[in-house]
Amino acid sequence: MSDKERVLILCTGNSARSQMAEGLLRELHGDKFEVHSAGVDPSIVKPEAIEVMNEIGIDISGHTSKSADIFAGQEFDHIITACDNAKEQCPYFPGSAKRIHRTFEDTASASGTYDDRVAAFRRVRDQISEYLRGFPGE
């Protein structure tokens, strides 16, 4: 049994924001937290998310998009919703998890050229990183 606090990061597709947050939180505070991510409507991990995380030395290429349903019945210390849709559709989790909501721009729907999309992913990655540096905060 781990003495680390359990964290679940939820987003709509578990394709970018929650995946980047999972990688970042492990990198920043993996000694304190057991980190998982999932989506309320899972899809695929976006290549742009993998690319921008590789730029900062974090490999999420082995991550897969998972449904929040696979964590049903499990207890967490913290549940972070990274978008409004996930907050509204968040399934019930038992226990006394601290629920934290912080909306980040939807990178999965970023448009324009490939470089434009990567720039959007990079911007959101940096916002998530800044937010998680002080996690759990108040």
N, CA, C and O atoms as a GROMACS GRO file, in nm:
protein
  552
    1MET      N    1   0.085  -0.119   0.000
    1MET     CA    2   0.000   0.000   0.000
    1MET      C    3   0.088   0.124   0.000
    1MET      O    4   0.178   0.137   0.083
    2SER      N    5   0.064   0.213  -0.091
    2SER     CA    6   0.142   0.335  -0.105
    2SER      C    7   0.096   0.438  -0.003
    2SER      O    8  -0.022   0.447   0.031
    3ASP      N    9   0.192   0.516   0.045
    3ASP     CA   10   0.156   0.625   0.136
    3ASP      C   11   0.139   0.756   0.060
    3ASP      O   12   0.123   0.862   0.120
    4LYS      N   13   0.143   0.747  -0.072
    4LYS     CA   14   0.123   0.865  -0.155
    4LYS      C   15  -0.026   0.897  -0.166
    4LYS      O   16  -0.110   0.806  -0.165
    5GLU      N   17  -0.058   1.026  -0.175
    5GLU     CA   18  -0.196   1.066  -0.199
    5GLU      C   19  -0.231   1.035  -0.344
    5GLU      O   20  -0.149   1.050  -0.434
    6ARG      N   21  -0.354   0.990  -0.366
    6ARG     CA   22  -0.400   0.953  -0.501
    6ARG      C   23  -0.469   1.071  -0.567
    6ARG      O   24  -0.553   1.138  -0.506
    7VAL      N   25  -0.432   1.097  -0.692
    7VAL     CA   26  -0.488   1.209  -0.768
    7VAL      C   27  -0.545   1.155  -0.899
    7VAL      O   28  -0.481   1.075  -0.968
    8LEU      N   29  -0.665   1.199  -0.933
    8LEU     CA   30  -0.726   1.168  -1.062
    8LEU      C   31  -0.753   1.300  -1.134
    8LEU      O   32  -0.818   1.389  -1.080
    9ILE      N   33  -0.701   1.311  -1.255
    9ILE     CA   34  -0.720   1.431  -1.336
    9ILE      C   35  -0.815   1.395  -1.449
    9ILE      O   36  -0.789   1.304  -1.528
   10LEU      N   37  -0.927   1.467  -1.456
   10LEU     CA   38  -1.030   1.438  -1.554
   10LEU      C   39  -1.044   1.549  -1.656
   10LEU      O   40  -1.031   1.667  -1.623
   11CYS      N   41  -1.071   1.510  -1.779
   11CYS     CA   42  -1.102   1.603  -1.886
   11CYS      C   43  -1.199   1.531  -1.980
   11CYS      O   44  -1.236   1.416  -1.955
   12THR      N   45  -1.239   1.596  -2.085
   12THR     CA   46  -1.337   1.534  -2.174
   12THR      C   47  -1.281   1.411  -2.243
   12THR      O   48  -1.332   1.301  -2.223
   13GLY      N   49  -1.177   1.428  -2.324
   13GLY     CA   50  -1.129   1.318  -2.407
   13GLY      C   51  -1.008   1.245  -2.354
   13GLY      O   52  -0.968   1.143  -2.411
   14ASN      N   53  -0.948   1.294  -2.244
   14ASN     CA   54  -0.823   1.237  -2.193
   14ASN      C   55  -0.723   1.227  -2.308
   14ASN      O   56  -0.652   1.128  -2.323
   15SER      N   57  -0.721   1.335  -2.389
   15SER     CA   58  -0.635   1.336  -2.507
   15SER      C   59  -0.522   1.437  -2.500
   15SER      O   60  -0.423   1.423  -2.572
   16ALA      N   61  -0.534   1.539  -2.414
   16ALA     CA   62  -0.431   1.642  -2.411
   16ALA      C   63  -0.413   1.701  -2.271
   16ALA      O   64  -0.315   1.672  -2.204
   17ARG      N   65  -0.508   1.785  -2.227
   17ARG     CA   66  -0.491   1.856  -2.100
   17ARG      C   67  -0.466   1.763  -1.983
   17ARG      O   68  -0.371   1.782  -1.908
   18SER      N   69  -0.552   1.663  -1.967
   18SER     CA   70  -0.536   1.572  -1.853
   18SER      C   71  -0.411   1.485  -1.868
   18SER      O   72  -0.347   1.449  -1.769
   19GLN      N   73  -0.376   1.451  -1.993
   19GLN     CA   74  -0.254   1.372  -2.016
   19GLN      C   75  -0.130   1.454  -1.982
   19GLN      O   76  -0.038   1.404  -1.918
   20MET      N   77  -0.127   1.581  -2.026
   20MET     CA   78  -0.014   1.666  -1.994
   20MET      C   79  -0.006   1.689  -1.844
   20MET      O   80   0.103   1.687  -1.786
   21ALA      N   81  -0.121   1.710  -1.780
   21ALA     CA   82  -0.124   1.732  -1.636
   21ALA      C   83  -0.073   1.608  -1.561
   21ALA      O   84   0.000   1.620  -1.463
   22GLU      N   85  -0.112   1.490  -1.607
   22GLU     CA   86  -0.065   1.367  -1.544
   22GLU      C   87   0.088   1.359  -1.550
   22GLU      O   88   0.153   1.332  -1.449
   23GLY      N   89   0.144   1.382  -1.668
   23GLY     CA   90   0.289   1.377  -1.684
   23GLY      C   91   0.360   1.483  -1.602
   23GLY      O   92   0.463   1.456  -1.540
   24LEU      N   93   0.304   1.603  -1.601
   24LEU     CA   94   0.365   1.713  -1.526
   24LEU      C   95   0.360   1.689  -1.376
   24LEU      O   96   0.459   1.711  -1.306
   25LEU      N   97   0.245   1.645  -1.326
   25LEU     CA   98   0.233   1.624  -1.181
   25LEU      C   99   0.326   1.512  -1.135
   25LEU      O  100   0.385   1.520  -1.027
   26ARG      N  101   0.338   1.409  -1.215
   26ARG     CA  102   0.434   1.302  -1.181
   26ARG      C  103   0.576   1.356  -1.176
   26ARG      O  104   0.653   1.325  -1.085
   27GLU      N  105   0.610   1.439  -1.275
   27GLU     CA  106   0.744   1.495  -1.280
   27GLU      C  107   0.770   1.590  -1.164
   27GLU      O  108   0.877   1.586  -1.102
   28LEU      N  109   0.673   1.676  -1.133
   28LEU     CA  110   0.690   1.777  -1.029
   28LEU      C  111   0.678   1.721  -0.888
   28LEU      O  112   0.755   1.759  -0.800
   29HIS      N  113   0.583   1.631  -0.867
   29HIS     CA  114   0.553   1.586  -0.731
   29HIS      C  115   0.528   1.436  -0.722
   29HIS      O  116   0.450   1.391  -0.638
   30GLY      N  117   0.594   1.358  -0.807
   30GLY     CA  118   0.573   1.214  -0.808
   30GLY      C  119   0.611   1.146  -0.679
   30GLY      O  120   0.568   1.034  -0.652
   31ASP      N  121   0.692   1.213  -0.598
   31ASP     CA  122   0.730   1.156  -0.470
   31ASP      C  123   0.615   1.163  -0.370
   31ASP      O  124   0.614   1.091  -0.270
   32LYS      N  125   0.516   1.251  -0.396
   32LYS     CA  126   0.404   1.272  -0.303
   32LYS      C  127   0.272   1.214  -0.353
   32LYS      O  128   0.184   1.180  -0.274
   33PHE      N  129   0.259   1.203  -0.486
   33PHE     CA  130   0.130   1.168  -0.543
   33PHE      C  131   0.137   1.048  -0.638
   33PHE      O  132   0.232   1.033  -0.714
   34GLU      N  133   0.035   0.965  -0.631
   34GLU     CA  134   0.010   0.861  -0.730
   34GLU      C  135  -0.091   0.923  -0.827
   34GLU      O  136  -0.204   0.952  -0.787
   35VAL      N  137  -0.051   0.942  -0.951
   35VAL     CA  138  -0.129   1.024  -1.044
   35VAL      C  139  -0.191   0.939  -1.156
   35VAL      O  140  -0.126   0.853  -1.215
   36HIS      N  141  -0.319   0.965  -1.183
   36HIS     CA  142  -0.392   0.899  -1.291
   36HIS      C  143  -0.470   1.007  -1.367
   36HIS      O  144  -0.498   1.114  -1.314
   37SER      N  145  -0.503   0.978  -1.492
   37SER     CA  146  -0.589   1.068  -1.568
   37SER      C  147  -0.690   0.985  -1.645
   37SER      O  148  -0.668   0.867  -1.673
   38ALA      N  149  -0.802   1.049  -1.678
   38ALA     CA  150  -0.908   0.980  -1.752
   38ALA      C  151  -0.997   1.085  -1.817
   38ALA      O  152  -0.985   1.204  -1.792
   39GLY      N  153  -1.087   1.036  -1.902
   39GLY     CA  154  -1.181   1.124  -1.970
   39GLY      C  155  -1.323   1.076  -1.955
   39GLY      O  156  -1.349   0.957  -1.935
   40VAL      N  157  -1.416   1.170  -1.964
   40VAL     CA  158  -1.557   1.132  -1.959
   40VAL      C  159  -1.602   1.080  -2.096
   40VAL      O  160  -1.704   1.012  -2.105
   41ASP      N  161  -1.527   1.112  -2.201
   41ASP     CA  162  -1.552   1.061  -2.335
   41ASP      C  163  -1.416   1.039  -2.402
   41ASP      O  164  -1.376   1.117  -2.488
   42PRO      N  165  -1.343   0.933  -2.362
   42PRO     CA  166  -1.205   0.915  -2.406
   42PRO      C  167  -1.189   0.899  -2.556
   42PRO      O  168  -1.279   0.850  -2.625
   43SER      N  169  -1.073   0.942  -2.605
   43SER     CA  170  -1.044   0.932  -2.748
   43SER      C  171  -0.902   0.878  -2.767
   43SER      O  172  -0.878   0.760  -2.740
   44ILE      N  173  -0.809   0.961  -2.811
   44ILE     CA  174  -0.669   0.920  -2.829
   44ILE      C  175  -0.581   1.030  -2.772
   44ILE      O  176  -0.624   1.145  -2.760
   45VAL      N  177  -0.458   0.995  -2.737
   45VAL     CA  178  -0.363   1.096  -2.692
   45VAL      C  179  -0.313   1.171  -2.817
   45VAL      O  180  -0.260   1.109  -2.910
   46LYS      N  181  -0.330   1.301  -2.816
   46LYS     CA  182  -0.292   1.382  -2.932
   46LYS      C  183  -0.141   1.387  -2.952
   46LYS      O  184  -0.066   1.405  -2.855
   47PRO      N  185  -0.094   1.370  -3.076
   47PRO     CA  186   0.050   1.376  -3.102
   47PRO      C  187   0.113   1.509  -3.060
   47PRO      O  188   0.228   1.512  -3.019
   48GLU      N  189   0.036   1.617  -3.072
   48GLU     CA  190   0.089   1.748  -3.032
   48GLU      C  191   0.119   1.751  -2.881
   48GLU      O  192   0.216   1.813  -2.839
   49ALA      N  193   0.035   1.683  -2.801
   49ALA     CA  194   0.059   1.677  -2.656
   49ALA      C  195   0.188   1.601  -2.628
   49ALA      O  196   0.269   1.642  -2.545
   50ILE      N  197   0.207   1.490  -2.698
   50ILE     CA  198   0.329   1.411  -2.682
   50ILE      C  199   0.450   1.495  -2.720
   50ILE      O  200   0.552   1.495  -2.650
   51GLU      N  201   0.439   1.568  -2.832
   51GLU     CA  202   0.551   1.650  -2.880
   51GLU      C  203   0.590   1.758  -2.780
   51GLU      O  204   0.708   1.773  -2.748
   52VAL      N  205   0.493   1.834  -2.731
   52VAL     CA  206   0.528   1.946  -2.642
   52VAL      C  207   0.577   1.897  -2.506
   52VAL      O  208   0.653   1.967  -2.439
   53MET      N  209   0.534   1.780  -2.464
   53MET     CA  210   0.586   1.724  -2.339
   53MET      C  211   0.730   1.675  -2.360
   53MET      O  212   0.814   1.690  -2.272
   54ASN      N  213   0.757   1.616  -2.476
   54ASN     CA  214   0.894   1.575  -2.506
   54ASN      C  215   0.989   1.694  -2.505
   54ASN      O  216   1.105   1.680  -2.467
   55GLU      N  217   0.941   1.810  -2.547
   55GLU     CA  218   1.024   1.931  -2.548
   55GLU      C  219   1.079   1.964  -2.410
   55GLU      O  220   1.186   2.023  -2.398
   56ILE      N  221   1.005   1.926  -2.305
   56ILE     CA  222   1.051   1.956  -2.169
   56ILE      C  223   1.099   1.830  -2.097
   56ILE      O  224   1.112   1.828  -1.974
   57GLY      N  225   1.125   1.724  -2.174
   57GLY     CA  226   1.185   1.604  -2.118
   57GLY      C  227   1.089   1.509  -2.048
   57GLY      O  228   1.133   1.427  -1.967
   58ILE      N  229   0.959   1.519  -2.076
   58ILE     CA  230   0.862   1.429  -2.016
   58ILE      C  231   0.799   1.346  -2.127
   58ILE      O  232   0.738   1.399  -2.220
   59ASP      N  233   0.814   1.215  -2.116
   59ASP     CA  234   0.765   1.123  -2.219
   59ASP      C  235   0.627   1.070  -2.181
   59ASP      O  236   0.613   0.994  -2.085
   60ILE      N  237   0.526   1.110  -2.257
   60ILE     CA  238   0.391   1.056  -2.236
   60ILE      C  239   0.348   0.971  -2.355
   60ILE      O  240   0.229   0.942  -2.372
   61SER      N  241   0.444   0.931  -2.437
   61SER     CA  242   0.411   0.856  -2.558
   61SER      C  243   0.349   0.719  -2.527
   61SER      O  244   0.281   0.662  -2.612
   62GLY      N  245   0.372   0.668  -2.408
   62GLY     CA  246   0.314   0.540  -2.370
   62GLY      C  247   0.177   0.552  -2.306
   62GLY      O  248   0.114   0.451  -2.274
   63HIS      N  249   0.131   0.676  -2.286
   63HIS     CA  250   0.000   0.698  -2.224
   63HIS      C  251  -0.112   0.658  -2.321
   63HIS      O  252  -0.096   0.668  -2.443
   64THR      N  253  -0.222   0.612  -2.266
   64THR     CA  254  -0.341   0.585  -2.346
   64THR      C  255  -0.458   0.661  -2.288
   64THR      O  256  -0.462   0.691  -2.168
   65SER      N  257  -0.554   0.691  -2.373
   65SER     CA  258  -0.675   0.760  -2.330
   65SER      C  259  -0.763   0.658  -2.258
   65SER      O  260  -0.794   0.552  -2.312
   66LYS      N  261  -0.804   0.692  -2.135
   66LYS     CA  262  -0.882   0.600  -2.053
   66LYS      C  263  -1.015   0.662  -2.013
   66LYS      O  264  -1.027   0.784  -2.000
   67SER      N  265  -1.113   0.577  -1.994
   67SER     CA  266  -1.244   0.622  -1.947
   67SER      C  267  -1.243   0.638  -1.796
   67SER      O  268  -1.180   0.559  -1.725
   68ALA      N  269  -1.311   0.740  -1.748
   68ALA     CA  270  -1.324   0.759  -1.603
   68ALA      C  271  -1.391   0.638  -1.539
   68ALA      O  272  -1.373   0.613  -1.420
   69ASP      N  273  -1.468   0.564  -1.617
   69ASP     CA  274  -1.538   0.447  -1.564
   69ASP      C  275  -1.443   0.342  -1.506
   69ASP      O  276  -1.482   0.268  -1.416
   70ILE      N  277  -1.321   0.334  -1.557
   70ILE     CA  278  -1.229   0.231  -1.506
   70ILE      C  279  -1.187   0.258  -1.362
   70ILE      O  280  -1.135   0.169  -1.294
   71PHE      N  281  -1.209   0.381  -1.316
   71PHE     CA  282  -1.173   0.416  -1.179
   71PHE      C  283  -1.294   0.415  -1.085
   71PHE      O  284  -1.281   0.451  -0.968
   72ALA      N  285  -1.410   0.373  -1.136
   72ALA     CA  286  -1.532   0.370  -1.055
   72ALA      C  287  -1.509   0.288  -0.928
   72ALA      O  288  -1.451   0.180  -0.932
   73GLY      N  289  -1.556   0.341  -0.818
   73GLY     CA  290  -1.545   0.272  -0.690
   73GLY      C  291  -1.412   0.292  -0.619
   73GLY      O  292  -1.397   0.252  -0.504
   74GLN      N  293  -1.315   0.354  -0.687
   74GLN     CA  294  -1.186   0.379  -0.624
   74GLN      C  295  -1.188   0.512  -0.549
   74GLN      O  296  -1.259   0.605  -0.587
   75GLU      N  297  -1.110   0.518  -0.443
   75GLU     CA  298  -1.101   0.643  -0.366
   75GLU      C  299  -0.977   0.721  -0.407
   75GLU      O  300  -0.871   0.664  -0.434
   76PHE      N  301  -0.994   0.853  -0.411
   76PHE     CA  302  -0.886   0.944  -0.442
   76PHE      C  303  -0.881   1.053  -0.336
   76PHE      O  304  -0.982   1.084  -0.273
   77ASP      N  305  -0.763   1.110  -0.318
   77ASP     CA  306  -0.749   1.222  -0.225
   77ASP      C  307  -0.782   1.353  -0.294
   77ASP      O  308  -0.831   1.447  -0.231
   78HIS      N  309  -0.755   1.359  -0.424
   78HIS     CA  310  -0.779   1.480  -0.503
   78HIS      C  311  -0.837   1.439  -0.638
   78HIS      O  312  -0.788   1.346  -0.701
   79ILE      N  313  -0.940   1.509  -0.681
   79ILE     CA  314  -0.994   1.491  -0.816
   79ILE      C  315  -0.991   1.629  -0.882
   79ILE      O  316  -1.058   1.723  -0.837
   80ILE      N  317  -0.914   1.638  -0.988
   80ILE     CA  318  -0.899   1.764  -1.060
   80ILE      C  319  -0.977   1.754  -1.190
   80ILE      O  320  -0.954   1.661  -1.268
   81THR      N  321  -1.069   1.846  -1.214
   81THR     CA  322  -1.134   1.854  -1.344
   81THR      C  323  -1.069   1.969  -1.420
   81THR      O  324  -1.063   2.082  -1.370
   82ALA      N  325  -1.021   1.940  -1.540
   82ALA     CA  326  -0.944   2.037  -1.618
   82ALA      C  327  -1.026   2.106  -1.726
   82ALA      O  328  -0.973   2.181  -1.807
   83CYS      N  329  -1.158   2.080  -1.726
   83CYS     CA  330  -1.247   2.150  -1.819
   83CYS      C  331  -1.389   2.146  -1.761
   83CYS      O  332  -1.421   2.061  -1.677
   84ASP      N  333  -1.472   2.238  -1.807
   84ASP     CA  334  -1.609   2.247  -1.756
   84ASP      C  335  -1.689   2.121  -1.785
   84ASP      O  336  -1.767   2.076  -1.701
   85ASN      N  337  -1.672   2.064  -1.904
   85ASN     CA  338  -1.746   1.944  -1.941
   85ASN      C  339  -1.718   1.830  -1.842
   85ASN      O  340  -1.810   1.761  -1.799
   86ALA      N  341  -1.592   1.810  -1.808
   86ALA     CA  342  -1.556   1.703  -1.714
   86ALA      C  343  -1.616   1.732  -1.577
   86ALA      O  344  -1.660   1.640  -1.507
   87LYS      N  345  -1.616   1.859  -1.537
   87LYS     CA  346  -1.674   1.893  -1.407
   87LYS      C  347  -1.823   1.857  -1.404
   87LYS      O  348  -1.872   1.800  -1.306
   88GLU      N  349  -1.894   1.891  -1.511
   88GLU     CA  350  -2.038   1.866  -1.517
   88GLU      C  351  -2.070   1.717  -1.526
   88GLU      O  352  -2.171   1.673  -1.473
   89GLN      N  353  -1.984   1.640  -1.592
   89GLN     CA  354  -2.011   1.498  -1.614
   89GLN      C  355  -1.931   1.406  -1.522
   89GLN      O  356  -1.933   1.284  -1.539
   90CYS      N  357  -1.860   1.464  -1.426
   90CYS     CA  358  -1.774   1.385  -1.338
   90CYS      C  359  -1.854   1.276  -1.267
   90CYS      O  360  -1.952   1.305  -1.199
   91PRO      N  361  -1.812   1.153  -1.284
   91PRO     CA  362  -1.883   1.045  -1.215
   91PRO      C  363  -1.861   1.053  -1.065
   91PRO      O  364  -1.772   1.124  -1.017
   92TYR      N  365  -1.941   0.980  -0.993
   92TYR     CA  366  -1.929   0.976  -0.848
   92TYR      C  367  -1.809   0.892  -0.808
   92TYR      O  368  -1.788   0.783  -0.862
   93PHE      N  369  -1.731   0.941  -0.715
   93PHE     CA  370  -1.622   0.865  -0.656
   93PHE      C  371  -1.643   0.865  -0.506
   93PHE      O  372  -1.669   0.970  -0.447
   94PRO      N  373  -1.632   0.749  -0.443
   94PRO     CA  374  -1.654   0.741  -0.298
   94PRO      C  375  -1.544   0.813  -0.222
   94PRO      O  376  -1.439   0.847  -0.278
   95GLY      N  377  -1.568   0.836  -0.096
   95GLY     CA  378  -1.466   0.896  -0.012
   95GLY      C  379  -1.477   1.046  -0.004
   95GLY      O  380  -1.577   1.106  -0.045
   96SER      N  381  -1.373   1.105   0.048
   96SER     CA  382  -1.375   1.248   0.075
   96SER      C  383  -1.272   1.323  -0.008
   96SER      O  384  -1.203   1.411   0.042
   97ALA      N  385  -1.263   1.288  -0.135
   97ALA     CA  386  -1.167   1.354  -0.222
   97ALA      C  387  -1.191   1.503  -0.227
   97ALA      O  388  -1.305   1.549  -0.229
   98LYS      N  389  -1.082   1.578  -0.228
   98LYS     CA  390  -1.092   1.722  -0.249
   98LYS      C  391  -1.112   1.743  -0.398
   98LYS      O  392  -1.028   1.703  -0.479
   99ARG      N  393  -1.223   1.804  -0.435
   99ARG     CA  394  -1.252   1.829  -0.576
   99ARG      C  395  -1.202   1.967  -0.613
   99ARG      O  396  -1.235   2.068  -0.550
  100ILE      N  397  -1.122   1.969  -0.718
  100ILE     CA  398  -1.057   2.092  -0.762
  100ILE      C  399  -1.094   2.113  -0.908
  100ILE      O  400  -1.080   2.022  -0.990
  101HIS      N  401  -1.141   2.233  -0.941
  101HIS     CA  402  -1.175   2.260  -1.080
  101HIS      C  403  -1.091   2.376  -1.131
  101HIS      O  404  -1.083   2.482  -1.069
  102ARG      N  405  -1.029   2.352  -1.245
  102ARG     CA  406  -0.950   2.457  -1.311
  102ARG      C  407  -0.962   2.434  -1.460
  102ARG      O  408  -0.914   2.333  -1.512
  103THR      N  409  -1.026   2.526  -1.529
  103THR     CA  410  -1.045   2.512  -1.673
  103THR      C  411  -0.923   2.561  -1.750
  103THR      O  412  -0.871   2.670  -1.725
  104PHE      N  413  -0.878   2.479  -1.843
  104PHE     CA  414  -0.771   2.515  -1.934
  104PHE      C  415  -0.827   2.512  -2.075
  104PHE      O  416  -0.919   2.435  -2.105
  105GLU      N  417  -0.770   2.594  -2.162
  105GLU     CA  418  -0.812   2.602  -2.302
  105GLU      C  419  -0.816   2.462  -2.365
  105GLU      O  420  -0.732   2.378  -2.336
  106ASP      N  421  -0.915   2.439  -2.450
  106ASP     CA  422  -0.932   2.309  -2.516
  106ASP      C  423  -0.834   2.295  -2.631
  106ASP      O  424  -0.862   2.337  -2.743
  107THR      N  425  -0.720   2.236  -2.603
  107THR     CA  426  -0.617   2.218  -2.706
  107THR      C  427  -0.659   2.118  -2.811
  107THR      O  428  -0.615   2.126  -2.926
  108ALA      N  429  -0.742   2.022  -2.774
  108ALA     CA  430  -0.783   1.919  -2.870
  108ALA      C  431  -0.858   1.977  -2.989
  108ALA      O  432  -0.861   1.916  -3.096
  109SER      N  433  -0.918   2.094  -2.970
  109SER     CA  434  -0.990   2.156  -3.082
  109SER      C  435  -0.911   2.273  -3.142
  109SER      O  436  -0.966   2.353  -3.217
  110ALA      N  437  -0.782   2.282  -3.110
  110ALA     CA  438  -0.698   2.387  -3.167
  110ALA      C  439  -0.696   2.374  -3.320
  110ALA      O  440  -0.691   2.263  -3.373
  111SER      N  441  -0.702   2.487  -3.388
  111SER     CA  442  -0.707   2.483  -3.534
  111SER      C  443  -0.588   2.560  -3.592
  111SER      O  444  -0.503   2.609  -3.518
  112GLY      N  445  -0.584   2.568  -3.723
  112GLY     CA  446  -0.475   2.637  -3.791
  112GLY      C  447  -0.372   2.537  -3.841
  112GLY      O  448  -0.399   2.418  -3.853
  113THR      N  449  -0.254   2.589  -3.869
  113THR     CA  450  -0.146   2.504  -3.916
  113THR      C  451  -0.097   2.415  -3.802
  113THR      O  452  -0.134   2.435  -3.686
  114TYR      N  453  -0.016   2.318  -3.838
  114TYR     CA  454   0.041   2.231  -3.734
  114TYR      C  455   0.117   2.315  -3.631
  114TYR      O  456   0.105   2.292  -3.511
  115ASP      N  457   0.195   2.412  -3.680
  115ASP     CA  458   0.272   2.499  -3.588
  115ASP      C  459   0.179   2.579  -3.497
  115ASP      O  460   0.210   2.598  -3.380
  116ASP      N  461   0.065   2.625  -3.551
  116ASP     CA  462  -0.033   2.697  -3.469
  116ASP      C  463  -0.088   2.607  -3.359
  116ASP      O  464  -0.101   2.649  -3.244
  117ARG      N  465  -0.120   2.483  -3.394
  117ARG     CA  466  -0.176   2.389  -3.297
  117ARG      C  467  -0.072   2.356  -3.189
  117ARG      O  468  -0.104   2.352  -3.070
  118VAL      N  469   0.051   2.332  -3.231
  118VAL     CA  470   0.157   2.302  -3.134
  118VAL      C  471   0.178   2.420  -3.040
  118VAL      O  472   0.202   2.401  -2.921
  119ALA      N  473   0.170   2.542  -3.092
  119ALA     CA  474   0.184   2.660  -3.007
  119ALA      C  475   0.073   2.665  -2.902
  119ALA      O  476   0.098   2.703  -2.787
  120ALA      N  477  -0.049   2.628  -2.939
  120ALA     CA  478  -0.160   2.624  -2.843
  120ALA      C  479  -0.134   2.518  -2.735
  120ALA      O  480  -0.156   2.544  -2.617
  121PHE      N  481  -0.087   2.402  -2.775
  121PHE     CA  482  -0.055   2.296  -2.679
  121PHE      C  483   0.056   2.340  -2.585
  121PHE      O  484   0.051   2.315  -2.465
  122ARG      N  485   0.157   2.407  -2.641
  122ARG     CA  486   0.269   2.456  -2.561
  122ARG      C  487   0.222   2.556  -2.456
  122ARG      O  488   0.263   2.551  -2.340
  123ARG      N  489   0.135   2.648  -2.498
  123ARG     CA  490   0.081   2.750  -2.408
  123ARG      C  491   0.004   2.685  -2.292
  123ARG      O  492   0.021   2.723  -2.176
  124VAL      N  493  -0.081   2.590  -2.324
  124VAL     CA  494  -0.161   2.523  -2.221
  124VAL      C  495  -0.072   2.437  -2.132
  124VAL      O  496  -0.092   2.432  -2.011
  125ARG      N  497   0.026   2.370  -2.191
  125ARG     CA  498   0.122   2.291  -2.111
  125ARG      C  499   0.186   2.380  -2.006
  125ARG      O  500   0.197   2.341  -1.889
  126ASP      N  501   0.229   2.499  -2.046
  126ASP     CA  502   0.295   2.591  -1.954
  126ASP      C  503   0.199   2.641  -1.846
  126ASP      O  504   0.239   2.658  -1.731
  127GLN      N  505   0.074   2.665  -1.882
  127GLN     CA  506  -0.026   2.708  -1.784
  127GLN      C  507  -0.051   2.596  -1.682
  127GLN      O  508  -0.059   2.622  -1.562
  128ILE      N  509  -0.064   2.474  -1.729
  128ILE     CA  510  -0.086   2.360  -1.639
  128ILE      C  511   0.035   2.342  -1.549
  128ILE      O  512   0.021   2.319  -1.429
  129SER      N  513   0.154   2.352  -1.606
  129SER     CA  514   0.276   2.337  -1.527
  129SER      C  515   0.283   2.440  -1.416
  129SER      O  516   0.314   2.408  -1.302
  130GLU      N  517   0.252   2.564  -1.449
  130GLU     CA  518   0.255   2.671  -1.349
  130GLU      C  519   0.154   2.642  -1.239
  130GLU      O  520   0.184   2.659  -1.121
  131TYR      N  521   0.036   2.600  -1.276
  131TYR     CA  522  -0.069   2.568  -1.178
  131TYR      C  523  -0.024   2.453  -1.087
  131TYR      O  524  -0.043   2.460  -0.965
  132LEU      N  525   0.033   2.348  -1.144
  132LEU     CA  526   0.068   2.230  -1.066
  132LEU      C  527   0.192   2.246  -0.980
  132LEU      O  528   0.215   2.166  -0.889
  133ARG      N  529   0.272   2.348  -1.007
  133ARG     CA  530   0.393   2.369  -0.924
  133ARG      C  531   0.354   2.387  -0.779
  133ARG      O  532   0.425   2.339  -0.690
  134GLY      N  533   0.244   2.454  -0.754
  134GLY     CA  534   0.199   2.478  -0.617
  134GLY      C  535   0.094   2.379  -0.567
  134GLY      O  536   0.033   2.401  -0.463
  135PHE      N  537   0.073   2.271  -0.641
  135PHE     CA  538  -0.032   2.175  -0.605
  135PHE      C  539   0.001   2.108  -0.473
  135PHE      O  540   0.118   2.075  -0.451
  136PRO      N  541  -0.094   2.086  -0.383
  136PRO     CA  542  -0.236   2.109  -0.401
  136PRO      C  543  -0.281   2.250  -0.371
  136PRO      O  544  -0.392   2.288  -0.410
  137GLY      N  545  -0.200   2.330  -0.302
  137GLY     CA  546  -0.238   2.469  -0.275
  137GLY      C  547  -0.370   2.477  -0.199
  137GLY      O  548  -0.417   2.380  -0.140
  138GLU      N  549  -0.424   2.593  -0.202
  138GLU     CA  550  -0.553   2.614  -0.131
  138GLU      C  551  -0.660   2.659  -0.225
  138GLU      O  552  -0.773   2.682  -0.184
   0.00000   0.00000   0.00000
